[in-house]
Amino acid sequence: MITEAAVALHADQDAASRYRPQLDGVRAFCIIFTVLNHVPGTPAIINGSVGVDIFFALSGWLITWLLLQERKRTGSLDLRSFYIRRIFRILPLYLVVLAAYCFVAYVLHLGGPSTSREMDRAFAYLATMNSEYRPDSAGNIYGHAWTLGIEEKFYLFWPALMLLAGCNRMVSWALAIGLAILFAYLAPHFGLVARGYFGLGFGALLASLVHRNASLQGRLAHLSLGWAILAALAVAYAASLRDIYDYRVNMVVSALGGLLIATIWFNAGQGVSRFLSIRPLAFLGRLTYALYLIHVLAVNVVIAGLQKLGVSLHWSAIFAITYAVAIVGAIVLHEILEKPMITAGRRIVSRRRAAGKDLVLSNGLISPEQS
């Protein structure tokens, strides 16, 4: 769900925006929690729902930081190029997996006859990426797409707001305080939506505040805060076990996740960063979007297969099999669809920028030596 931003990091020559494998390590752990959240029989001590809260904060930070770096470099934001990259990054894989769920519902009838009826009610919400607003009668097929609906609206409107409003310090603080109060109030009533936008907003505002504060960046580069933040995250996680539907705790997890991102972003030498950067974790983190989309489908397929064989397994074994199946599927989707679509989007952006540069040159506005 967030790796397009990491791909963009590779292409950025500014040292402040270089690729950071530790972020993929964070993604790898978040997706493990997310898979656990959908495996039946998982004990109450495991609240896998918190994985998406850190995803939200990470996404808000990354997208905002990259846009701020672009504005610093060029003096403006190329929103058209941003949206082209997002479309090619998100939609092809999302729609292919949606087609797979339709096949499961209408052809295989996995889950029983009610599955096709639920898909009838859910399809319009899923096709338009508005799953966070689907009614209860639409069931929960492809239900985890609610996070994508929230993220895509953030990607649609936040860059435009950044372009229009700039990034004023007082405005940022006012927004941060106002939104925190608003989301805390809304959480009991519109939990998923408030929870998602809080995480994205916290990550975005934290990035904007840190980006223009060079002294704070310097302190973050020399302080090893990772373990302390992880300890605070453990406390927040324990608090979430008391009531997994109290989304205010999830907001605390998002905020702490944002702080973790900030410290490992600037201090890659601390122990937490080094651990998160190990190759297996970074590799799994790069598969995050595909893994996120197909993991529930993998759970359903594994459970259906076990039932057909008459085999009953411990939840941990079901998790291990599901995770392995999801990784294989994610690798296939990543190689044959995700990477080619990312490349196609970047090529369109490159050709568009090259054409714009040629147009400027042909109009005689600048000389080749100045370009």
C-alpha positions as CSV (number, residue, x, y, z in Angstrom):
1,M,0.0,0.0,0.0
2,I,2.9,2.4,0.6
3,T,5.9,1.2,-1.4
4,E,5.5,3.6,-4.3
5,A,7.0,6.3,-2.1
6,A,10.0,4.0,-1.4
7,V,10.5,3.5,-5.1
8,A,10.5,7.3,-5.6
9,L,13.2,7.5,-3.0
10,H,15.6,5.6,-5.2
11,A,15.4,8.2,-7.9
12,D,16.0,11.2,-5.6
13,Q,19.6,12.3,-5.6
14,D,19.2,14.4,-2.5
15,A,20.8,12.7,0.5
16,A,17.9,13.6,2.7
17,S,15.7,11.4,0.4
18,R,17.8,8.4,-0.2
19,Y,16.3,4.9,0.1
20,R,16.1,3.6,3.6
21,P,15.7,-0.2,3.9
22,Q,14.7,0.2,7.6
23,L,11.4,1.5,6.4
24,D,10.8,-1.7,4.5
25,G,11.6,-3.5,7.7
26,V,8.9,-1.6,9.5
27,R,6.5,-2.6,6.7
28,A,7.5,-6.2,7.0
29,F,6.4,-6.3,10.7
30,C,3.3,-4.3,10.1
31,I,2.1,-6.8,7.5
32,I,2.8,-9.7,9.8
33,F,0.5,-8.2,12.4
34,T,-2.1,-7.5,9.7
35,V,-2.1,-11.1,8.5
36,L,-2.4,-12.3,12.1
37,N,-5.4,-10.1,12.5
38,H,-7.3,-12.1,9.8
39,V,-6.2,-15.6,10.8
40,P,-9.1,-17.4,12.7
41,G,-8.3,-18.6,16.2
42,T,-5.6,-16.0,16.9
43,P,-5.5,-15.5,20.7
44,A,-6.7,-12.3,22.3
45,I,-3.2,-11.4,23.3
46,I,-2.5,-10.7,19.6
47,N,-4.1,-7.5,18.3
48,G,-3.1,-7.5,14.7
49,S,-5.1,-4.4,13.8
50,V,-2.4,-2.1,15.1
51,G,-0.3,-2.9,12.0
52,V,-2.3,-0.5,9.8
53,D,-2.0,2.3,12.2
54,I,1.8,2.4,11.7
55,F,1.2,2.1,8.0
56,F,-0.9,5.2,8.0
57,A,1.7,7.3,9.9
58,L,4.5,6.0,7.6
59,S,2.5,6.8,4.5
60,G,1.7,10.3,5.7
61,W,5.4,11.0,6.5
62,L,6.8,9.6,3.3
63,I,4.5,11.3,0.8
64,T,4.7,14.6,2.6
65,W,8.5,14.5,2.9
66,L,9.0,13.6,-0.8
67,L,6.7,16.4,-1.9
68,L,8.5,18.9,0.4
69,Q,11.8,17.8,-1.1
70,E,10.4,18.3,-4.6
71,R,9.2,21.8,-3.7
72,K,12.6,22.6,-2.2
73,R,14.4,21.3,-5.3
74,T,12.2,22.8,-8.0
75,G,10.2,25.5,-6.3
76,S,6.9,23.9,-7.0
77,L,4.9,20.6,-7.0
78,D,4.2,18.6,-10.1
79,L,0.8,17.3,-9.1
80,R,0.1,15.7,-12.5
81,S,3.2,13.6,-12.3
82,F,2.4,12.7,-8.7
83,Y,-1.1,11.5,-9.7
84,I,0.1,9.6,-12.7
85,R,2.6,7.6,-10.5
86,R,-0.1,7.0,-8.0
87,I,-2.6,5.7,-10.6
88,F,-0.1,3.3,-12.1
89,R,1.2,2.2,-8.6
90,I,-2.2,1.6,-7.0
91,L,-5.0,0.8,-9.4
92,P,-3.7,-2.0,-11.6
93,L,-2.9,-4.4,-8.8
94,Y,-6.0,-3.3,-6.8
95,L,-8.3,-4.0,-9.7
96,V,-6.7,-7.4,-10.5
97,V,-7.2,-8.5,-6.9
98,L,-10.7,-7.2,-6.9
99,A,-11.3,-9.3,-10.0
100,A,-9.9,-12.3,-8.1
101,Y,-12.4,-11.7,-5.3
102,C,-15.3,-11.5,-7.8
103,F,-14.2,-14.8,-9.2
104,V,-14.1,-16.3,-5.7
105,A,-17.6,-14.9,-4.9
106,Y,-19.4,-15.5,-8.2
107,V,-17.7,-18.6,-9.6
108,L,-16.2,-20.6,-6.8
109,H,-18.8,-19.4,-4.2
110,L,-16.1,-19.7,-1.5
111,G,-17.8,-18.9,1.8
112,G,-21.2,-20.0,0.7
113,P,-24.1,-18.5,-1.3
114,S,-24.2,-15.4,0.8
115,T,-20.8,-14.3,-0.5
116,S,-22.1,-13.4,-4.0
117,R,-25.0,-11.4,-2.5
118,E,-22.5,-9.5,-0.3
119,M,-20.3,-8.8,-3.3
120,D,-23.4,-7.4,-5.1
121,R,-23.8,-4.9,-2.3
122,A,-20.1,-4.2,-1.9
123,F,-19.0,-4.0,-5.5
124,A,-19.8,-0.3,-6.1
125,Y,-17.9,0.7,-2.9
126,L,-14.9,-1.5,-3.8
127,A,-14.8,-0.4,-7.4
128,T,-14.7,3.3,-6.4
129,M,-12.3,2.7,-3.4
130,N,-14.9,3.8,-0.9
131,S,-15.0,0.6,1.1
132,E,-14.6,2.4,4.4
133,Y,-18.3,3.6,3.9
134,R,-19.8,0.2,2.9
135,P,-22.9,-0.8,4.9
136,D,-22.9,-3.8,7.1
137,S,-25.2,-5.6,4.6
138,A,-22.2,-5.7,2.2
139,G,-20.4,-8.1,4.4
140,N,-16.6,-8.1,4.8
141,I,-15.4,-9.5,1.5
142,Y,-12.2,-7.6,0.5
143,G,-13.0,-5.7,3.7
144,H,-9.4,-4.6,4.4
145,A,-9.7,-2.3,1.4
146,W,-11.1,0.3,3.8
147,T,-7.5,1.5,4.5
148,L,-6.9,2.0,0.8
149,G,-10.0,4.1,0.4
150,I,-8.7,6.4,3.2
151,E,-5.2,6.6,1.8
152,E,-6.3,7.3,-1.7
153,K,-8.4,10.3,-0.6
154,F,-5.4,11.5,1.3
155,Y,-3.2,11.2,-1.8
156,L,-5.8,13.0,-3.9
157,F,-6.3,16.0,-1.6
158,W,-3.2,16.5,0.6
159,P,-0.8,17.3,-2.2
160,A,-3.2,19.8,-3.7
161,L,-3.6,21.4,-0.2
162,M,0.2,21.6,0.1
163,L,0.4,23.4,-3.2
164,L,-2.3,25.9,-2.4
165,A,-1.6,26.6,1.2
166,G,2.2,26.1,1.5
167,C,3.5,25.0,4.8
168,N,3.2,27.7,7.5
169,R,4.5,26.8,10.9
170,M,1.6,28.3,12.8
171,V,-0.9,26.8,10.5
172,S,0.7,23.4,10.9
173,W,0.5,23.6,14.6
174,A,-3.1,24.8,14.6
175,L,-4.0,22.0,12.2
176,A,-2.2,19.4,14.3
177,I,-3.9,20.4,17.6
178,G,-7.3,20.9,16.0
179,L,-7.3,17.7,14.1
180,A,-6.1,15.7,17.2
181,I,-9.0,17.1,19.2
182,L,-11.5,16.5,16.3
183,F,-10.3,12.9,15.7
184,A,-10.3,12.0,19.4
185,Y,-13.9,13.2,19.5
186,L,-15.0,11.4,16.4
187,A,-13.2,8.1,17.2
188,P,-16.1,6.5,19.1
189,H,-18.5,7.4,16.3
190,F,-16.5,7.1,13.1
191,G,-13.7,5.0,14.4
192,L,-12.1,3.6,11.2
193,V,-12.2,6.9,9.3
194,A,-11.0,9.0,12.1
195,R,-8.3,6.5,13.0
196,G,-7.0,6.4,9.4
197,Y,-6.9,10.2,8.8
198,F,-5.4,10.8,12.2
199,G,-2.4,8.5,11.4
200,L,-1.9,10.0,7.9
201,G,-2.3,13.5,9.2
202,F,0.1,13.0,12.1
203,G,2.7,11.6,9.8
204,A,2.2,14.4,7.3
205,L,2.3,17.2,9.9
206,L,5.3,15.7,11.7
207,A,7.2,15.5,8.4
208,S,6.4,19.1,7.6
209,L,7.5,20.4,11.0
210,V,10.8,18.4,10.9
211,H,11.5,19.3,7.3
212,R,11.9,23.0,8.0
213,N,13.7,22.6,11.3
214,A,17.4,21.9,10.6
215,S,18.3,21.8,14.2
216,L,15.7,19.2,15.0
217,Q,16.9,17.1,12.1
218,G,20.4,17.3,13.5
219,R,19.2,16.2,17.0
220,L,17.3,13.3,15.5
221,A,20.4,12.2,13.6
222,H,22.5,12.0,16.8
223,L,19.9,10.6,19.2
224,S,19.1,6.9,19.4
225,L,15.5,7.0,20.3
226,G,14.3,3.8,18.6
227,W,14.3,1.4,21.5
228,A,12.6,3.9,23.8
229,I,9.9,4.5,21.2
230,L,9.4,0.8,20.7
231,A,9.0,0.4,24.5
232,A,6.3,3.1,24.4
233,L,4.7,1.2,21.5
234,A,4.7,-2.0,23.6
235,V,2.8,-0.1,26.4
236,A,0.3,1.3,23.9
237,Y,-0.1,-2.2,22.4
238,A,-0.8,-3.7,25.8
239,A,-3.4,-0.9,26.4
240,S,-5.1,-1.8,23.1
241,L,-5.7,-5.4,24.3
242,R,-8.2,-4.0,26.9
243,D,-10.6,-2.9,24.2
244,I,-9.6,-3.4,20.6
245,Y,-12.4,-1.2,19.5
246,D,-11.2,1.9,21.4
247,Y,-9.6,3.5,18.4
248,R,-8.1,6.3,20.5
249,V,-5.4,3.8,21.5
250,N,-4.8,3.1,17.8
251,M,-4.3,6.8,17.3
252,V,-1.6,6.7,20.0
253,V,0.0,3.8,18.2
254,S,0.0,5.9,15.0
255,A,1.6,8.8,16.7
256,L,4.3,6.7,18.3
257,G,4.8,5.0,14.9
258,G,5.3,8.4,13.3
259,L,8.0,9.2,15.9
260,L,9.7,5.9,15.2
261,I,9.8,6.7,11.5
262,A,11.3,10.1,12.2
263,T,14.1,8.7,14.4
264,I,15.1,5.8,12.0
265,W,14.8,8.2,9.0
266,F,17.6,10.4,10.3
267,N,19.6,7.9,12.4
268,A,20.3,4.8,10.3
269,G,23.1,3.7,12.6
270,Q,21.1,3.0,15.8
271,G,20.4,-0.6,16.7
272,V,16.7,-0.5,15.7
273,S,17.5,0.9,12.2
274,R,20.2,-1.7,11.6
275,F,17.9,-4.6,12.7
276,L,15.1,-3.3,10.5
277,S,17.5,-3.0,7.5
278,I,18.4,-6.7,7.3
279,R,17.9,-8.1,3.9
280,P,15.0,-10.6,4.5
281,L,13.0,-7.9,6.2
282,A,13.7,-5.3,3.5
283,F,12.8,-7.9,0.9
284,L,9.4,-8.7,2.5
285,G,8.8,-5.0,3.1
286,R,9.0,-4.3,-0.7
287,L,6.2,-6.8,-1.2
288,T,3.9,-5.1,1.3
289,Y,1.3,-3.7,-1.1
290,A,0.8,-7.0,-2.9
291,L,0.9,-8.9,0.4
292,Y,-1.7,-6.6,1.9
293,L,-4.1,-7.0,-1.0
294,I,-4.0,-10.8,-1.2
295,H,-3.4,-12.0,2.3
296,V,-7.1,-12.3,3.2
297,L,-7.7,-14.2,0.0
298,A,-4.8,-16.5,1.0
299,V,-6.4,-17.0,4.4
300,N,-9.7,-18.1,2.8
301,V,-8.0,-20.4,0.3
302,V,-5.9,-22.1,3.0
303,I,-8.9,-22.6,5.3
304,A,-11.0,-23.9,2.4
305,G,-8.3,-26.3,1.4
306,L,-7.8,-27.6,5.0
307,Q,-11.6,-28.1,5.4
308,K,-11.7,-30.0,2.1
309,L,-8.9,-32.3,3.3
310,G,-10.5,-32.7,6.7
311,V,-7.5,-31.3,8.4
312,S,-7.6,-29.2,11.6
313,L,-4.5,-27.1,12.5
314,H,-3.5,-24.8,15.3
315,W,-3.9,-21.1,14.5
316,S,-0.1,-20.7,14.3
317,A,0.2,-23.4,11.6
318,I,-2.6,-21.7,9.6
319,F,-0.8,-18.4,9.9
320,A,2.5,-19.9,8.8
321,I,0.9,-21.6,5.7
322,T,-1.1,-18.5,4.9
323,Y,1.9,-16.2,5.2
324,A,3.9,-18.5,2.9
325,V,1.1,-18.7,0.3
326,A,0.7,-14.9,0.4
327,I,4.4,-14.3,-0.1
328,V,4.5,-16.6,-3.1
329,G,1.4,-14.8,-4.6
330,A,2.9,-11.4,-3.8
331,I,6.2,-12.2,-5.5
332,V,4.3,-13.2,-8.6
333,L,2.1,-10.1,-8.6
334,H,5.1,-7.9,-7.8
335,E,7.1,-9.2,-10.7
336,I,4.5,-9.5,-13.5
337,L,2.3,-6.6,-12.7
338,E,3.4,-4.2,-9.9
339,K,6.9,-3.5,-11.0
340,P,6.0,-3.1,-14.7
341,M,3.2,-0.7,-13.9
342,I,5.4,1.4,-11.6
343,T,8.0,1.5,-14.4
344,A,5.3,2.4,-17.0
345,G,4.1,5.3,-14.8
346,R,7.6,6.6,-14.3
347,R,8.2,6.5,-18.0
348,I,5.1,8.5,-18.8
349,V,6.2,11.1,-16.2
350,S,9.8,11.1,-17.7
351,R,8.5,11.6,-21.2
352,R,6.1,14.3,-20.1
353,R,8.8,16.2,-18.3
354,A,11.2,15.8,-21.3
355,A,8.5,17.1,-23.6
356,G,7.9,20.0,-21.4
357,K,11.6,20.8,-21.3
358,D,11.8,20.6,-25.1
359,L,8.8,22.9,-25.4
360,V,10.5,25.5,-23.2
361,L,13.7,25.2,-25.2
362,S,11.9,25.5,-28.5
363,N,10.2,28.7,-27.3
364,G,13.5,30.2,-26.6
365,L,12.8,30.8,-23.0
366,I,16.0,29.2,-21.8
367,S,19.1,28.0,-23.5
368,P,20.4,24.4,-23.4
369,E,23.3,25.6,-21.2
370,Q,20.9,26.8,-18.6
371,S,18.7,23.8,-18.5
